[in-house]
Amino acid sequence: MSGTVTEKLIDAHLVDGQMEPGEEIALEIDQTLTQDATGTMVMLELEAMEVEQLESELSAQYVDHNLIQEDNKNPDDHLFLKSACERWGVWFSPAGNGVSHPVHQERFGVPGKTLLGSDSHTPAAGAMGMLAIGSGGLDIAMAMAGEPYHVNMPEVWGVELRGELPDWCSAKDVILEMLRRHDVDGGVGRVIEYHGAGLETLSAMDRHVIANMGTELGATSTVFPADNTVKQFLARQQRKEDFSALHADDDAEYHVTETIQLDEIEPLIAKPSSPGNVVPVTDVQGEEIYQAYIGSSANPGLRDFAVPAQIVDGRRVPTGVSFDVNPTSRQMLENLTEMGFLGALIASGARIHQAGCNGCIGMGQAPASGRNSLRTVPRNFPGRTGTREDSVFLCSPETAAAGALTGEITDPRTLEETHDIEYPDWTDPETIIIDETALSAPPENPGGELEKGPNVKSLPDFERVPNSITGPVLMKVGDDVSTDEIMPAGSDVLPYRSNIPRISEWVFDQIEQGFYERAQDQGPPWMVVGGSNYGQGSSREHAALAPYYLGMRAALAVSYARIHWQNLVNFGIVPLEFVNRADYAAIEQGDILELPTVREDLQDGSEVTVHNATQDTQFPAEHSLSARQVEIVLQGGLIEDYKS
């Protein structure tokens, strides 16, 4: 034991395995989090698994993604989720109550606990001294049923924070600095643990911002200590009894170390179309914008709205700018109203939207085609906004507010000279309005029938992996392909989240319109070939489940993003990796690949023989499956394995 917060959390919840980096371990899960874009599948999976009673300490279901009610699909699913919460004994947060991550931190975050969530930004709860991990919905269903969560033991990446952020910079610039240094795969196989004297200058919600976007680095999770800042946060939330201190030892040792000098941070921005495409704001200032957007789980704190409100107070945004404000909770709206900040935002020309994820997940507020959008959200993958050819820049609330005032990308530090604006002096208030009236507690006696609207369909059947698989490479893609490109989000697609046959019509649509028709004509089995970091981004298991429904039975990639790789395993898709990148380069889309002894190869070792029948070549592939995971894949996935 090296005495890090991460290792203390893991050691306290270790069920099986050795705490050696890269080794598979099993963890006891205290809490689970689901949201409506993924939670419908979790509840359908509980049904398919024939689970009668939950074993988790606390489970919470949030409706925050699919809030647009243009027809029956979304409201029907909201009723389905409420009925599922009553059947299995889950906390229920309805539409309009707020974004899952900040609401969970406010109401349920407890230092020292583990949290598993069917949302890739679940690690935001690491701000509270929790070990919080995002995963596919089926893993969450298993945890709710009392099963441990399996993951490879991560390295612990210690990041020391020194100094204090300068004016016009905030926590968003800290995580953008990490992405500038390390890109979207720098955290793979690691938990990022922040420590150092600079922590004292960051609030609990500032830490939430940084922990939230650690996901964009590919990290397993992000962890902060539970210190006096967390204690004060819980006291403001009227939950001081839930606090317990958790610190790294003075002689803690980290596998990887790094230092960030906070007073050297400058306003940063991620250019289209990757969170890792980070440059100083000064590099792109002057570019005209159509939209400035503030809110989301990546900027959810009261200061993230109050500071922009003070920046625009008494001023009016230009006519051609859409200034979109997305409060993160109903409680946030009440406090912004009470303090006068909501009025200042409205008077400036801001468009106030309901509390939820909204445009972050492509549910409304899509930008005009060919126009730039400044957003404080965590991701800017292609088409994620709902506009196919979008141009999204990720930035801090300060930079977004500056752009809203000027109509162009603007270094917020220049506002002192151009607009005579002093940087707002913000301190979190000692007391705030607490509103938890919309939350529905689990019933004392769970039970009842699931309320299924016409859009809710049961899961497809899953087949055992055959002795051999032969099929075409129906899609070949490059590096860093995201789950938003495999299975898009947005208001056209996500309402079918509980209807796999319908949502499958959008598989790979962002990359190739018409792929669905090709897949229908082909039929199973077929394969996908990908570059490095295949499947980065969202935990949306539809990116594995919908391709499986269309006939995908194997994937070959240079490397995978952790959550998507696990989702492939969970639904019985064989995930293989190239031993030599040259073999990846040689394959053409349409080539017929044969895995002549795949079942035997998986059982016998880590190498699988691949024959390219089109080119008459043969090469080795490998897999990273544990013996336990091999049996899961061969059974046809986790549901079949659990039932057997």
C-alpha positions as CSV (number, residue, x, y, z in Angstrom):
1,M,0.0,0.0,0.0
2,S,1.4,3.4,-1.0
3,G,-1.2,5.3,0.9
4,T,-3.0,7.1,-1.9
5,V,-6.7,8.0,-1.6
6,T,-7.4,5.8,-4.6
7,E,-5.8,2.7,-3.1
8,K,-7.5,3.2,0.2
9,L,-10.8,3.3,-1.5
10,I,-10.1,0.2,-3.6
11,D,-8.7,-1.7,-0.6
12,A,-11.8,-1.0,1.4
13,H,-14.0,-2.4,-1.3
14,L,-11.8,-5.2,-2.7
15,V,-13.7,-8.5,-3.1
16,D,-11.2,-10.4,-5.3
17,G,-7.9,-10.0,-7.1
18,Q,-4.6,-8.4,-6.3
19,M,-3.9,-4.7,-6.3
20,E,-1.3,-4.8,-9.0
21,P,-1.7,-2.5,-12.0
22,G,-3.2,-4.4,-15.0
23,E,-4.6,-7.3,-12.9
24,E,-8.3,-7.8,-12.8
25,I,-10.0,-7.0,-9.5
26,A,-13.5,-7.2,-8.2
27,L,-15.0,-4.3,-6.2
28,E,-18.1,-4.1,-4.0
29,I,-20.3,-1.3,-5.2
30,D,-22.2,0.9,-2.6
31,Q,-24.2,3.1,-4.9
32,T,-25.4,3.1,-8.5
33,L,-26.5,6.0,-10.8
34,T,-28.5,5.7,-14.0
35,Q,-29.9,8.3,-16.3
36,D,-32.8,8.0,-18.8
37,A,-30.7,7.6,-22.0
38,T,-29.1,4.5,-20.5
39,G,-31.4,3.7,-17.5
40,T,-34.2,2.3,-19.6
41,M,-31.8,-0.5,-20.8
42,V,-30.7,-1.1,-17.2
43,M,-34.2,-1.7,-16.1
44,L,-34.9,-3.9,-19.1
45,E,-31.8,-5.8,-18.3
46,L,-32.9,-6.3,-14.7
47,E,-36.1,-7.7,-16.1
48,A,-34.2,-10.0,-18.5
49,M,-32.0,-11.2,-15.6
50,E,-35.2,-12.0,-13.6
51,V,-33.9,-9.9,-10.6
52,E,-36.5,-9.7,-7.9
53,Q,-34.7,-7.7,-5.2
54,L,-31.8,-5.1,-5.3
55,E,-28.8,-5.5,-3.1
56,S,-27.1,-2.1,-3.6
57,E,-26.9,0.3,-0.7
58,L,-28.4,3.1,-2.7
59,S,-29.5,3.4,-6.3
60,A,-30.8,6.5,-8.0
61,Q,-32.4,7.0,-11.4
62,Y,-32.4,10.5,-13.1
63,V,-34.4,11.8,-16.0
64,D,-32.1,14.4,-17.4
65,H,-31.2,13.6,-21.1
66,N,-34.4,13.0,-23.1
67,L,-36.5,15.9,-21.9
68,I,-38.0,17.1,-25.3
69,Q,-41.6,15.7,-25.4
70,E,-42.4,16.2,-29.1
71,D,-44.5,13.0,-29.1
72,N,-45.2,10.0,-26.7
73,K,-41.8,8.3,-26.7
74,N,-39.9,10.3,-24.1
75,P,-42.8,10.7,-21.6
76,D,-43.7,7.1,-22.0
77,D,-40.2,6.1,-21.1
78,H,-40.2,8.5,-18.1
79,L,-43.3,6.6,-16.8
80,F,-41.6,3.3,-17.5
81,L,-38.6,4.4,-15.4
82,K,-40.8,5.6,-12.5
83,S,-42.6,2.3,-12.5
84,A,-39.2,0.4,-12.5
85,C,-38.0,2.5,-9.5
86,E,-41.2,1.5,-7.7
87,R,-40.7,-2.1,-8.6
88,W,-37.1,-2.4,-7.5
89,G,-36.8,0.3,-4.8
90,V,-34.7,3.1,-6.5
91,W,-34.7,6.8,-5.9
92,F,-36.3,8.7,-8.8
93,S,-35.5,12.2,-10.0
94,P,-38.0,13.3,-12.6
95,A,-37.6,15.5,-15.7
96,G,-36.7,19.1,-14.8
97,N,-35.1,18.2,-11.4
98,G,-31.6,18.4,-12.8
99,V,-28.5,16.7,-14.2
100,S,-27.6,13.5,-12.6
101,H,-24.0,14.2,-11.6
102,P,-24.4,17.4,-9.6
103,V,-27.7,16.4,-8.1
104,H,-26.2,13.1,-7.0
105,Q,-23.2,14.9,-5.5
106,E,-25.5,17.3,-3.6
107,R,-28.0,14.7,-2.3
108,F,-26.2,11.4,-2.1
109,G,-22.4,11.9,-2.4
110,V,-20.6,10.3,0.6
111,P,-16.9,10.3,1.1
112,G,-15.4,6.8,1.1
113,K,-18.2,5.2,-1.0
114,T,-18.0,3.5,-4.4
115,L,-20.4,4.6,-7.1
116,L,-21.0,2.8,-10.5
117,G,-22.9,4.8,-13.1
118,S,-24.3,4.1,-16.6
119,D,-22.9,7.4,-17.7
120,S,-19.2,8.0,-18.6
121,H,-19.1,11.2,-16.5
122,T,-19.9,9.3,-13.3
123,P,-16.3,10.0,-12.0
124,A,-17.5,13.5,-11.3
125,A,-18.4,12.2,-7.8
126,G,-14.7,11.7,-7.2
127,A,-14.8,15.3,-6.1
128,M,-16.3,14.0,-2.8
129,G,-13.6,11.5,-2.0
130,M,-15.6,8.7,-3.7
131,L,-14.4,6.0,-6.1
132,A,-16.8,6.7,-9.0
133,I,-16.6,4.8,-12.3
134,G,-18.7,5.0,-15.4
135,S,-19.6,1.7,-17.2
136,G,-22.2,0.1,-19.5
137,G,-25.7,-0.3,-18.2
138,L,-25.4,-4.1,-17.9
139,D,-22.6,-3.7,-15.4
140,I,-24.8,-1.4,-13.4
141,A,-27.7,-3.9,-13.5
142,M,-25.3,-6.5,-12.1
143,A,-24.2,-4.1,-9.3
144,M,-27.8,-3.4,-8.4
145,A,-28.3,-7.1,-8.2
146,G,-25.4,-7.4,-5.7
147,E,-22.7,-8.6,-8.1
148,P,-19.2,-7.1,-7.7
149,Y,-17.8,-4.9,-10.5
150,H,-14.7,-6.2,-12.3
151,V,-12.1,-3.8,-13.7
152,N,-8.4,-3.9,-14.2
153,M,-6.4,-2.4,-11.3
154,P,-5.4,1.0,-12.5
155,E,-2.2,2.9,-12.0
156,V,-2.6,6.0,-9.8
157,W,-1.6,9.2,-11.5
158,G,-0.8,11.8,-8.9
159,V,-1.3,15.4,-10.0
160,E,0.0,18.0,-7.6
161,L,-1.7,21.4,-7.7
162,R,0.2,24.4,-6.6
163,G,-0.7,28.1,-6.3
164,E,-4.0,29.7,-7.1
165,L,-5.8,30.3,-10.4
166,P,-5.5,33.9,-11.8
167,D,-8.5,36.1,-12.5
168,W,-10.6,35.1,-15.6
169,C,-9.6,31.4,-15.3
170,S,-11.5,28.6,-13.5
171,A,-11.6,24.8,-13.0
172,K,-12.5,24.2,-16.7
173,D,-9.1,25.6,-17.7
174,V,-7.4,23.2,-15.4
175,I,-8.8,20.1,-17.0
176,L,-8.3,21.7,-20.5
177,E,-4.7,22.1,-19.5
178,M,-4.5,18.3,-18.7
179,L,-6.1,17.6,-22.1
180,R,-3.7,19.9,-23.8
181,R,-0.8,18.0,-22.3
182,H,-2.1,14.4,-22.7
183,D,-4.9,14.3,-25.3
184,V,-7.9,12.0,-25.1
185,D,-6.1,8.8,-24.2
186,G,-3.5,10.0,-21.8
187,G,-5.4,8.6,-18.8
188,V,-6.1,5.1,-20.1
189,G,-5.6,2.5,-17.4
190,R,-5.2,5.1,-14.7
191,V,-7.1,6.9,-11.9
192,I,-6.1,10.5,-11.7
193,E,-5.6,11.7,-8.1
194,Y,-5.3,15.4,-7.3
195,H,-3.4,16.6,-4.3
196,G,-1.3,19.5,-3.1
197,A,-1.8,22.9,-1.5
198,G,-3.6,24.2,-4.6
199,L,-6.6,22.1,-3.6
200,E,-7.6,24.6,-0.9
201,T,-8.5,27.1,-3.6
202,L,-10.9,24.8,-5.5
203,S,-14.5,24.3,-4.3
204,A,-16.2,20.9,-4.3
205,M,-18.0,21.9,-7.5
206,D,-14.7,23.1,-9.1
207,R,-13.4,19.7,-8.4
208,H,-16.5,18.2,-9.9
209,V,-15.7,19.9,-13.2
210,I,-12.2,18.5,-13.2
211,A,-13.2,15.0,-12.2
212,N,-16.1,15.0,-14.7
213,M,-13.8,15.6,-17.7
214,G,-11.1,13.2,-16.5
215,T,-13.3,10.9,-18.6
216,E,-12.2,12.8,-21.7
217,L,-8.6,11.7,-20.9
218,G,-9.7,8.1,-21.0
219,A,-9.1,7.7,-17.2
220,T,-10.9,5.0,-15.2
221,S,-11.8,7.6,-12.7
222,T,-10.6,10.8,-10.9
223,V,-10.3,11.1,-7.2
224,F,-9.9,14.0,-4.8
225,P,-9.4,13.8,-1.0
226,A,-12.4,14.3,1.4
227,D,-11.1,17.4,3.2
228,N,-12.5,20.5,4.9
229,T,-13.8,21.8,1.5
230,V,-15.9,18.7,1.1
231,K,-17.0,19.0,4.8
232,Q,-18.2,22.6,4.1
233,F,-20.0,21.6,0.9
234,L,-22.0,18.9,2.8
235,A,-22.8,21.4,5.6
236,R,-24.2,23.8,2.9
237,Q,-26.3,20.9,1.6
238,Q,-27.5,20.2,5.2
239,R,-25.8,16.8,5.2
240,K,-22.8,17.4,7.5
241,E,-23.4,14.0,9.2
242,D,-22.4,12.3,5.9
243,F,-18.8,13.6,6.1
244,S,-15.8,11.6,7.0
245,A,-12.2,12.6,6.2
246,L,-10.2,10.7,3.6
247,H,-6.6,11.8,2.8
248,A,-3.5,10.4,1.1
249,D,-0.7,9.5,3.5
250,D,2.1,12.0,3.7
251,D,4.5,9.4,2.2
252,A,2.0,8.3,-0.5
253,E,3.6,7.1,-3.7
254,Y,2.1,7.4,-7.2
255,H,2.9,5.4,-10.2
256,V,3.0,8.6,-12.4
257,T,3.5,12.1,-11.1
258,E,2.8,15.6,-12.5
259,T,2.5,19.2,-11.3
260,I,0.2,22.0,-12.4
261,Q,1.1,25.5,-11.3
262,L,-2.3,27.0,-11.1
263,D,-1.1,30.6,-11.3
264,E,0.4,29.9,-14.7
265,I,-2.9,28.7,-16.2
266,E,-4.4,30.9,-19.0
267,P,-7.8,30.7,-20.7
268,L,-7.9,27.6,-22.9
269,I,-10.2,26.3,-25.5
270,A,-10.7,22.9,-27.3
271,K,-11.2,23.4,-31.0
272,P,-13.5,21.2,-33.1
273,S,-13.9,18.3,-33.0
274,S,-12.1,16.7,-30.0
275,P,-11.7,17.6,-26.3
276,G,-8.0,17.0,-26.7
277,N,-7.6,19.7,-29.4
278,V,-6.7,22.3,-26.9
279,V,-5.0,25.7,-27.5
280,P,-4.9,29.1,-25.7
281,V,-8.0,31.2,-26.4
282,T,-5.6,33.8,-27.9
283,D,-4.8,31.4,-30.8
284,V,-8.4,31.6,-32.1
285,Q,-9.7,34.9,-30.7
286,G,-11.7,36.9,-33.2
287,E,-13.5,34.1,-34.9
288,E,-17.2,34.9,-35.2
289,I,-19.6,32.8,-33.1
290,Y,-23.3,32.0,-33.4
291,Q,-23.8,30.5,-30.0
292,A,-22.5,30.8,-26.4
293,Y,-23.7,28.0,-24.2
294,I,-23.3,27.8,-20.4
295,G,-24.2,24.7,-18.3
296,S,-24.0,20.9,-18.2
297,S,-22.3,18.4,-15.8
298,A,-19.0,19.9,-16.8
299,N,-19.8,23.3,-15.4
300,P,-22.6,22.7,-12.9
301,G,-21.7,24.9,-9.8
302,L,-23.5,28.0,-8.7
303,R,-20.4,30.1,-9.5
304,D,-20.4,28.8,-13.0
305,F,-23.7,30.7,-13.6
306,A,-23.2,33.5,-11.1
307,V,-19.9,34.7,-12.5
308,P,-21.2,34.9,-16.1
309,A,-24.3,36.6,-14.8
310,Q,-22.1,39.3,-13.2
311,I,-20.0,39.6,-16.4
312,V,-23.1,40.3,-18.6
313,D,-25.0,42.3,-15.9
314,G,-26.3,45.5,-17.3
315,R,-25.2,44.6,-20.9
316,R,-26.9,43.1,-23.9
317,V,-25.6,40.3,-26.1
318,P,-25.5,41.1,-29.9
319,T,-28.6,40.3,-31.9
320,G,-26.9,37.5,-33.8
321,V,-25.7,35.5,-30.8
322,S,-27.8,32.7,-29.2
323,F,-26.8,32.9,-25.5
324,D,-28.0,29.6,-24.0
325,V,-28.1,29.0,-20.3
326,N,-28.8,25.5,-19.0
327,P,-29.2,25.5,-15.2
328,T,-28.1,22.1,-13.8
329,S,-30.9,21.7,-11.3
330,R,-34.2,23.0,-10.0
331,Q,-32.4,23.9,-6.8
332,M,-29.9,25.9,-8.9
333,L,-32.7,27.8,-10.6
334,E,-34.2,28.8,-7.2
335,N,-30.8,30.0,-5.9
336,L,-30.0,32.0,-9.1
337,T,-33.5,33.6,-8.8
338,E,-33.1,34.4,-5.1
339,M,-29.7,36.0,-5.6
340,G,-30.8,38.0,-8.7
341,F,-28.5,36.3,-11.1
342,L,-31.3,34.8,-13.2
343,G,-32.8,38.2,-13.8
344,A,-29.4,39.6,-14.9
345,L,-29.0,36.7,-17.4
346,I,-32.5,37.2,-18.8
347,A,-32.0,40.9,-19.2
348,S,-28.8,40.3,-21.1
349,G,-30.7,38.3,-23.7
350,A,-30.0,34.8,-22.4
351,R,-32.3,32.0,-23.4
352,I,-33.1,30.0,-20.1
353,H,-33.7,26.3,-20.6
354,Q,-35.1,23.7,-18.3
355,A,-32.7,22.0,-15.9
356,G,-31.1,19.1,-17.7
357,C,-28.4,17.9,-20.1
358,N,-30.3,19.4,-23.1
359,G,-27.9,20.6,-25.9
360,C,-24.9,18.8,-24.4
361,I,-26.4,15.5,-25.6
362,G,-28.0,17.0,-28.7
363,M,-31.4,17.5,-27.2
364,G,-32.2,20.9,-28.6
365,Q,-30.1,24.1,-28.9
366,A,-28.3,22.7,-31.9
367,P,-26.1,25.4,-33.6
368,A,-26.7,26.7,-37.1
369,S,-24.8,24.8,-39.8
370,G,-21.4,26.3,-40.6
371,R,-21.4,28.5,-37.5
372,N,-19.2,28.4,-34.4
373,S,-20.6,27.4,-31.0
374,L,-18.8,28.1,-27.7
375,R,-19.9,25.5,-25.0
376,T,-18.9,24.7,-21.5
377,V,-19.9,21.1,-22.0
378,P,-17.5,18.1,-21.8
379,R,-17.5,16.9,-25.4
380,N,-17.4,18.3,-28.9
381,F,-17.3,15.0,-30.9
382,P,-18.6,15.4,-34.5
383,G,-22.3,15.8,-34.8
384,R,-23.0,15.5,-31.0
385,T,-24.9,18.7,-30.9
386,G,-27.5,17.5,-33.4
387,T,-26.1,19.5,-36.3
388,R,-24.2,17.1,-38.5
389,E,-21.5,19.6,-39.6
390,D,-21.2,21.3,-36.2
391,S,-18.2,23.5,-35.1
392,V,-18.0,23.3,-31.3
393,F,-15.4,24.9,-29.1
394,L,-15.1,23.8,-25.4
395,C,-14.3,26.5,-22.9
396,S,-14.9,27.9,-19.5
397,P,-17.9,29.9,-18.4
398,E,-15.8,33.1,-18.4
399,T,-14.7,32.5,-22.0
400,A,-18.3,31.7,-23.0
401,A,-19.7,34.9,-21.4
402,A,-17.0,37.0,-23.0
403,G,-17.9,35.5,-26.4
404,A,-21.6,36.1,-25.8
405,L,-20.9,39.8,-25.2
406,T,-18.6,40.3,-28.2
407,G,-20.0,37.9,-30.7
408,E,-16.7,36.3,-31.3
409,I,-14.2,34.1,-29.5
410,T,-12.6,36.4,-26.9
411,D,-9.9,36.1,-24.3
412,P,-12.0,37.1,-21.2
413,R,-9.1,39.0,-19.8
414,T,-9.5,41.6,-22.4
415,L,-13.0,42.6,-21.0
416,E,-11.3,44.7,-18.4
417,E,-10.1,47.1,-21.1
418,T,-12.8,46.7,-23.8
419,H,-15.8,46.7,-21.5
420,D,-14.6,48.1,-18.2
421,I,-15.5,44.8,-16.4
422,E,-13.7,43.8,-13.3
423,Y,-13.4,40.0,-12.6
424,P,-16.3,39.1,-10.3
425,D,-15.2,38.3,-6.8
426,W,-17.1,35.1,-6.0
427,T,-17.3,33.2,-2.7
428,D,-19.8,30.3,-2.2
429,P,-22.5,31.5,0.2
430,E,-22.7,29.9,3.7
431,T,-26.4,29.1,3.2
432,I,-28.4,28.2,0.1
433,I,-31.9,27.1,-0.8
434,I,-32.2,23.3,-0.6
435,D,-34.9,21.7,-2.7
436,E,-35.3,17.9,-2.7
437,T,-39.0,17.9,-3.0
438,A,-39.1,16.4,-6.5
439,L,-37.0,13.4,-5.5
440,S,-39.1,10.3,-4.9
441,A,-37.7,7.9,-2.2
442,P,-37.8,4.2,-2.8
443,P,-41.1,2.7,-1.5
444,E,-41.0,0.7,1.7
445,N,-42.4,-2.3,-0.1
446,P,-41.1,-2.3,-3.7
447,G,-43.1,-4.2,-6.3
448,G,-45.7,-3.7,-9.0
449,E,-45.8,-4.0,-12.8
450,L,-43.6,-2.2,-15.3
451,E,-45.5,0.4,-17.3
452,K,-44.4,-0.1,-20.9
453,G,-45.4,2.3,-23.6
454,P,-45.5,1.2,-27.3
455,N,-41.8,2.3,-27.8
456,V,-40.4,0.0,-25.0
457,K,-39.2,-3.3,-26.5
458,S,-37.6,-6.3,-24.7
459,L,-34.0,-7.1,-25.4
460,P,-33.0,-9.3,-28.4
461,D,-31.9,-12.9,-27.9
462,F,-28.1,-13.4,-27.6
463,E,-26.3,-16.3,-29.3
464,R,-23.3,-18.3,-28.1
465,V,-20.1,-17.7,-30.0
466,P,-19.8,-20.4,-32.6
467,N,-16.7,-22.4,-33.3
468,S,-15.8,-20.1,-36.3
469,I,-16.9,-16.7,-37.6
470,T,-16.7,-15.6,-41.2
471,G,-17.9,-12.3,-42.4
472,P,-17.0,-9.0,-44.2
473,V,-15.5,-5.9,-42.7
474,L,-18.6,-3.9,-43.0
475,M,-17.0,-0.8,-41.5
476,K,-13.3,0.3,-41.2
477,V,-12.6,3.4,-39.2
478,G,-9.5,5.3,-38.0
479,D,-8.3,6.4,-34.6
480,D,-10.3,7.9,-31.7
481,V,-13.7,7.1,-33.2
482,S,-16.3,7.9,-30.5
483,T,-19.5,6.2,-29.5
484,D,-21.3,9.3,-30.7
485,E,-20.1,8.3,-34.2
486,I,-20.9,4.6,-33.7
487,M,-24.4,5.3,-32.2
488,P,-25.3,9.0,-32.4
489,A,-27.1,11.0,-29.7
490,G,-29.6,13.7,-30.4
491,S,-33.3,14.3,-30.5
492,D,-33.9,12.1,-33.5
493,V,-32.1,9.1,-32.1
494,L,-32.2,8.9,-28.3
495,P,-36.0,8.7,-27.9
496,Y,-35.6,5.1,-29.3
497,R,-33.2,4.2,-26.5
498,S,-35.6,1.5,-25.2
499,N,-36.3,0.2,-28.7
500,I,-33.2,-1.6,-30.1
501,P,-34.7,-2.4,-33.5
502,R,-35.5,1.2,-34.2
503,I,-32.3,2.8,-32.8
504,S,-30.2,0.4,-34.8
505,E,-31.3,2.4,-37.9
506,W,-28.7,5.1,-36.9
507,V,-25.7,2.8,-36.4
508,F,-22.6,4.5,-37.9
509,D,-24.9,7.1,-39.5
510,Q,-22.6,9.9,-38.5
511,I,-19.8,8.2,-40.6
512,E,-21.8,6.8,-43.4
513,Q,-25.4,7.6,-44.2
514,G,-26.9,4.4,-45.5
515,F,-24.9,2.0,-43.4
516,Y,-28.1,0.6,-41.9
517,E,-29.3,-0.5,-45.3
518,R,-25.9,-2.2,-46.1
519,A,-26.1,-4.0,-42.8
520,Q,-29.6,-5.1,-43.5
521,D,-28.6,-6.4,-46.9
522,Q,-25.6,-8.2,-45.4
523,G,-27.1,-9.9,-42.4
524,P,-25.0,-11.5,-39.6
525,P,-22.2,-12.1,-39.1
526,W,-20.0,-9.1,-39.9
527,M,-17.1,-7.3,-38.3
528,V,-15.8,-3.8,-37.6
529,V,-12.1,-2.8,-37.9
530,G,-10.9,0.2,-35.9
531,G,-7.8,2.1,-35.1
532,S,-6.5,3.1,-31.6
533,N,-8.9,4.2,-28.8
534,Y,-11.9,2.8,-30.6
535,G,-15.2,3.6,-28.9
536,Q,-14.0,6.6,-26.8
537,G,-16.6,8.8,-25.0
538,S,-20.1,7.9,-23.9
539,S,-20.9,4.7,-21.9
540,R,-24.0,4.3,-24.1
541,E,-24.2,0.5,-24.5
542,H,-26.4,1.0,-27.5
543,A,-23.1,1.5,-29.4
544,A,-22.5,-2.3,-28.8
545,L,-26.1,-3.5,-28.6
546,A,-27.5,-2.0,-31.8
547,P,-24.6,-3.2,-34.0
548,Y,-25.1,-6.7,-32.4
549,Y,-28.7,-6.5,-33.4
550,L,-27.7,-5.8,-37.0
551,G,-25.3,-8.7,-37.1
552,M,-21.9,-7.5,-35.7
553,R,-20.2,-10.5,-34.0
554,A,-16.5,-9.4,-33.8
555,A,-14.3,-6.3,-33.7
556,L,-10.7,-5.9,-34.5
557,A,-9.0,-2.7,-33.3
558,V,-5.6,-1.4,-32.5
559,S,-6.9,-0.5,-29.0
560,Y,-10.2,0.2,-27.3
561,A,-11.6,2.7,-24.9
562,R,-12.3,0.9,-21.6
563,I,-16.1,1.2,-21.3
564,H,-16.9,0.4,-25.0
565,W,-14.6,-2.7,-24.8
566,Q,-16.4,-3.8,-21.7
567,N,-19.8,-3.3,-23.5
568,L,-18.7,-5.5,-26.4
569,V,-17.8,-8.2,-23.9
570,N,-21.1,-7.8,-22.1
571,F,-23.1,-8.4,-25.3
572,G,-21.1,-11.3,-26.7
573,I,-19.1,-9.5,-29.4
574,V,-15.6,-10.8,-29.6
575,P,-13.1,-7.8,-29.1
576,L,-9.8,-8.6,-30.7
577,E,-6.7,-6.4,-31.0
578,F,-4.1,-6.2,-33.7
579,V,-0.6,-7.5,-32.8
580,N,0.9,-5.5,-35.6
581,R,-0.6,-2.2,-36.7
582,A,0.6,-3.0,-40.3
583,D,-2.1,-5.7,-40.4
584,Y,-4.7,-3.0,-39.6
585,A,-3.4,-0.9,-42.4
586,A,-3.6,-3.7,-44.9
587,I,-7.3,-4.5,-44.4
588,E,-9.8,-2.9,-46.7
589,Q,-13.4,-2.3,-46.0
590,G,-15.3,-5.2,-47.6
591,D,-12.6,-7.8,-47.1
592,I,-13.9,-11.1,-45.9
593,L,-12.2,-12.1,-42.6
594,E,-12.3,-15.6,-41.1
595,L,-11.8,-16.6,-37.5
596,P,-11.6,-20.3,-38.2
597,T,-11.0,-21.5,-34.6
598,V,-12.2,-18.5,-32.6
599,R,-13.9,-20.4,-29.8
600,E,-11.0,-22.8,-29.3
601,D,-8.5,-19.9,-29.6
602,L,-10.3,-17.8,-26.9
603,Q,-10.3,-20.8,-24.5
604,D,-6.7,-21.8,-25.1
605,G,-4.8,-18.5,-24.8
606,S,-4.6,-14.9,-25.8
607,E,-3.9,-15.3,-29.5
608,V,-6.5,-15.7,-32.2
609,T,-5.8,-16.6,-35.8
610,V,-7.3,-14.3,-38.5
611,H,-7.5,-15.2,-42.2
612,N,-8.2,-12.5,-44.8
613,A,-9.9,-14.6,-47.4
614,T,-10.1,-11.6,-49.9
615,Q,-6.3,-11.0,-49.8
616,D,-5.4,-14.6,-48.9
617,T,-3.3,-13.5,-46.0
618,Q,-3.1,-14.7,-42.4
619,F,-2.1,-12.8,-39.2
620,P,-2.4,-13.1,-35.5
621,A,-4.7,-11.1,-33.3
622,E,-4.9,-11.1,-29.5
623,H,-7.4,-10.4,-26.8
624,S,-7.2,-8.9,-23.3
625,L,-10.0,-11.0,-21.8
626,S,-9.7,-12.6,-18.4
627,A,-10.7,-16.3,-18.1
628,R,-14.0,-15.0,-16.5
629,Q,-14.6,-12.7,-19.5
630,V,-13.8,-15.4,-22.0
631,E,-16.7,-17.5,-20.6
632,I,-19.0,-14.5,-20.6
633,V,-18.3,-13.8,-24.3
634,L,-18.6,-17.5,-25.3
635,Q,-22.0,-17.7,-23.5
636,G,-23.3,-14.8,-25.6
637,G,-22.8,-12.1,-23.1
638,L,-23.3,-11.2,-19.4
639,I,-27.1,-11.7,-19.3
640,E,-26.9,-15.3,-20.6
641,D,-23.9,-15.9,-18.3
642,Y,-25.8,-14.6,-15.2
643,K,-28.9,-16.6,-16.0
644,S,-26.9,-19.8,-16.5
